[in-house]
Each structure stands twice: as C-alpha cells, then as structure tokens.
Amino acid sequence: MNSTNAQAYAKVVENGVQAVEAVKELQTTGYLADHIFVLAHEKDRTDRIADTADAKEIGIKEEGVFDSMANLFRSRGDELRAKIVSMGFTEAEADFYESELDKGKVLVIAKKKD
C-alpha cells in the first residue's frame, strides 16, 4: 500500500532489498536522503536498512524531545505508531502501518520538502 498525505509519502515493502530500491527511486525523483526514512519492527533491522539505503531513521528531530523520551517507556508497537504519527500520519494510518511491520514488512517514508 502506498499513501500520500499533505506531509509525507509512505510505501510498505516486503523486505530490505525492496526498501533499498524504494529509497533509490525516491532519490531519483528529487527527495534528499535527509527526507527519506525507513522503519522496520526490529530496531537493528531498521538500522541496517537505513545504512544500506542511505536513508534516515525517525529520531528526536522528527519526533520531538517529549515523544522520544516517552518511547523509552513504550512497547515497541506503541513506539512505532508514535514515530509514524510524528511523520504526519493519522492514528488509523499508524495502526495499519504498524500491523504491516508486525508481519515483517518495511515502511519507507518520504517527508515532503518544507
């Protein structure tokens, strides 16, 4: 599923290889690496894919200090949903994307240029 809203574009892919391909496609369409994010259910998998794809992870800059601190006390599912919402998606969209991450898929997000 692909989704586009006023703030960001998202694409769910099956695996890390497809995530790398999606990031490269976004870069060729003009998105900067600083505006492309990847998210997987496991933190270390997110790290590996982000490094390989030359993309970013959703961090303090995107979430804000409060949400970043709160994530220390949240379950991984709650943390992922909070990260997705911080990128401009609704709670319902975040629920859907997090359920896809539960299945082992990867989420690629491209933030709209400011």
N, C-alpha and C positions, 0 to 999 in steps of 0.2 A: 504494500500500500504506500502510495505517495500522498503527501499532504502539503498544501501550501496555505499559509495564513499571512496576515499583514506583516508579521515579524520574522518568520522563518519557514524554511522548506525542510521536509523530513522524508526519508525513504528507508523502509525496512528492507534489509537484505538477508540472505540466508547464512552468510559466513564472512570471515575476514577477507577472503580474496575478493568477494563481490563488494565489500565495503571499500577496499583499496581502489577498485575500479570506479565506484560511485564518486569517491573523493576526487580522483583524477578527472572524471567527467565534469564535476563542478568547477574544478580549477580551470579547465579549458573554456568554460563558459564565462569566466571572469571573476569567480569568487576567489578571494585571497585565503591562504592557509589559515590565517587568524580568524576567519569567519566560518570555518568548517570544523565540525565536531563529530566524534564517534562515541557511541555508548553501547556497551555490552553488559550482560548481567554480572559477570565476574570482573572485578577491578583490574586484575592483572591482564585479562584479555583485552580490556579497553586500552590499557597502557601499550600493549604490544601492537594492536591495530593502529592506534594513533601514531606511534613511532614509525611504523611501516608505511602508512598512508600519508605522512606529513600533514596530519590533522591535529586538532587540539582536543583536550578533554575539558568538560564543563567544570569550571573551578570557581574560586572566590569572585573573580571579576564578573562572571556571568550570573552567579547565584546571589551574591551579596554576602556580607560577613555573617549576618544572622542565620541565614539558611545553611551556610557552610558549617557553622558551629552546631546548629541543630542536627545536621546529618551525622554527627558523631554519635548521636543517641538514637538514631532511627534504624529501623530494619533496612536491609539492602533494597527491598521493594519500595519502601517509603522514600528512601534517599533517591532512587532512580526517578520516581514520579516527581519529586521536588525539583530535581535537575531539569527534567523535561518541561515542567511548568515555568521554570526560570527562563527558558528559551522562548517563551511567548505562547505556549500551547495551553489549551484548556485542561481542566482536571480529567474530563472524559477522554480527551486525546492521550493524556499522560497514562491513564489506566490502560487504554488499548496498547500503546507502545510498550509499556512495562510488561504486559501479558505476552507480547511478542518476544521480548527479551528473555522472559521465563522459558520460552521454547528454544532458546539458543541462538536466536537471530540477533542481528546487529542493527542499530539505528544510526543513520548518518543524517546530520542536521547541518543546514547551511543558513546562517544568520543573514538576514537582509542587511545590505550596506546602509550605514547611517547617513 
